Amino acid sequence: MLITKHLLLEISLTIFIRLSLAQISVTTASGTRAPVGPFRRGQLIFEDNFEFLDHEKWEHENTMAGGGNNEFQFYTNNRSNSYCEDGKLHIVPTPFGLDTGEDFLRSGTLDIHGGQPADYCTNHANNGCLRTGTQESILPPIKSARMRTVQSFNFKYGILEIRAKNPTGDWLWPALWLMPKKSVYGTWPSSGEIDLMEARGNLKVVEPDGKDMGVQRVESTLHFGPSWYLNGFYLTNFETHRDEGFNNDFHVYRLGWTETTMEFSVDNKVIGFVNASETGGFWKRGLFDEKEPGRDNPWKHGTIMAPFDQEFFIIMNVAVGSTVYFGDDLINDPEKPWRNDDEFAMTKFWDARNDWLPTWNIGTDSSHLQVDYVRVYAL
């Protein structure tokens, strides 16, 4: 067959197009700091090395809502609770109750409605914007920071890496996680939650079987389900342990997120892997038909990866206490000062501050969640 210059050009163009398409990423991204796609595979599409605190990237939450867990802190935009120093972001819990005094905690009114857009209350649930303390039910005695990229950067499918050093201190709860940009499948946990890293700051927290679960343990979890009481997280909860703890040095937490899989790793060691195709999706994985026959599947019109087939944003925070994350059956040193079914758990926590506050080593970096970098690569 005679090959003309025109045919050669057509063949070359076809090969070029096929090679180019092979390099196009499945990742999508949106937000004020998101680059315009389509992306190349491996392309760095979001990065912060924390040379300064970029408020265009990170929005601070302002709320007393308690994260849905009756946590004992409130979040605010304050440089005592979040700042950058020597190329590291510091998220710092501080004892608000020592600044205001006992009378204010037990009778004052805390109004965190701000006058400027950056200071608006971000969550009014559970009296999150305006609250008055009483003798039995005090105001949140701890200030902290929770930062998110909901306006600046959301993505679907890719590789997220965060290098961080966990805090030390009783009842601290550091977290690096993701939530959906839009609740496409309904309210939590129907639209999913991706927990890259959660941990406890206690030096000594032991399960009844003797396993350490303080600073020596970190967890990664997927939350999914048709309602708050039908949550399949326990089927996708992964952990790793380190005798030296994760509070003495920086570690790299990584999420690899594809159209069918999730992979969690710590320092390049895989700690958890989920393949949605193996179970026919998350509805079947959660066995929700068996648990509540006739329940409607919110993901029936989604892909095999639903609810994790939508764009999510990044969150970083340090919570304190709660009536969820620190179980009553744990063996603690010092002893946990509240029970999770106690109506006045936060008050009992604060009343025991002479036991736990010294473990924070205030005035040092010990109780800080420190973040070296955040990077997202297209898949």
C-alpha positions, 0 to 999 in steps of 0.5 A: 500500500502506498503511504502518502504524506497525508496518511502519515500525518493522519497516523501520527496525529492519531498516535499523538491523540491516543498518547495524550488521552492516556495522560489525561487525569480522571481528577476534577477540581473546583474552587478559587485556588483550583487550577483549570483542568483537564489535568495531567496524571501526577500533576500537582494541583494544590499545595501549601508549604505554610511559609505564611497563613494563606487565608485565601486557601484556608477558611477558619470555622467559627462555631460552638457546634461541637462537631456533632460529637459534643466536643468541649472546644469552640473554633475561632479565627485567632492567631493564638490558635492558628499561625505559621512559623518556620514553614509549619502550620500550628493549630493550638488548643488554648484554655479559654476558661482561664482567660475569662474566669469561672463566672463567665463560663458559668453565667456569661453569654458567648456570641460569636456572630462577627461583623465581617464575612471572615468572622461570621458564625459558620455553624449554628447547630447545637447553639453554635453561634450564641450560648449562655453558660450555667453552673451545671452546663458551662460554656466551651472552656477551650478555644481551638482552630478548624480550617477548611478549603471549601471555598478555595479547593475541592477535588474528586479522585487523586492523591492527597499527602499531608506531613504532620506531627501530632500533639501531646496532651490528654483529651486532644483529638487532632484530625486531617479529613475531608467532607463533601463540597455538596451533600449530593446524596443527603445529610451526613453520613449519606454523602460520605466523610473521609478521615485521613488521620485521627488520633488521641493526644493522651500518652496513656489510653489503653483498651480493655484488651491492653492495646494502646490507643493514645499517641501510639495509634492513628486511624483512617476511616470512611463514613458512609450510610443512609442515616446517622445510626446506619453508618458503616464506618466500622467496616472501613476503619483502619489503624496503625501503631508505633511504640514511639508515638506519632507525636514526636516527629512528622509523618506522611499521611496519604490517601490514594483515591480512584474511581473504584478504590481508596488506599490509606497509608502512613509513611508509605506503609499501606494501612487500609484498602477498599475496593468498591467493585469487590462488594458491588458498592458501598450499599452492599458493603454496609449490608444496609438491606439486611439491617433495615429492609426496605430502606431506600439506597441514596446512592442508587443513581451514583457510580460504584464509588458513591458516595465517594464519587463527588468532590470533597474539601480538606479540613484540619483541626484539633478538637478536645474531648467529646462524648464520642471519641474517648470511650468510657471503657478505656483505661486512662491515666489520669482517669477520664473525668466524665462519662459519655452519657453525662448531661454535664460532661463538659463541666466535669471535664473542666472541673478536672483541669488540674489533672489534664491541663499540665499534660499540654505543656502550655508555652511549648509546641507540645500540644500543637498539631503541626503541619509541614505541607499539604499536597494534592496530585491528579490521578 
